Amino acid sequence: MNKLKTLDHHLRRLFASRWVSARKAFLDLDMDRDGYITALDIIGFFGGGSRFIDFNDLAKIIHDISPQQSGKLNYFEFCKWMGSAI
């Protein structure tokens, strides 16, 4: 498994163990309350010192799945990505 798939799998397990709803996860992760989740929001929530979350890899995942590759996900896009895991 490549490192981006490994990180995605780890995030799914981490989110599933922490939240019971995608809505609650989104609200907790959207730390600046701008209506979007970014790699910075996720790193900010979990702390930059996480040995499992590489910022550049996380930014690449979000960039690739975001519309127009904007690097940010609104609630519906977040649900599409993580909704089945939570």
Residue pairs with C-beta under 8 A, 6 or more apart in sequence:
1 9
3 54
3 57
4 57
4 60
4 61
7 52
7 53
7 54
7 57
7 58
7 61
8 61
10 52
10 53
11 42
11 53
11 58
11 82
11 85
12 82
12 85
13 85
14 46
14 52
15 25
15 82
15 85
15 86
16 85
16 86
18 25
19 25
19 28
19 86
20 86
21 86
22 78
22 79
22 82
22 83
22 86
23 75
25 78
25 82
25 86
26 37
26 75
26 78
26 79
28 45
29 37
29 41
29 42
29 45
29 78
30 36
30 37
30 41
31 41
31 44
31 45
32 41
35 74
35 75
36 72
36 73
36 74
37 62
37 72
37 73
37 78
38 62
38 71
38 72
38 73
39 55
39 58
39 59
39 62
39 71
42 53
42 58
43 50
43 53
43 55
43 58
46 53
48 55
59 71
62 71
62 72
62 73
63 69
63 70
63 71
65 73
65 77
65 80
65 81
66 72
66 73
66 77
67 77
73 81
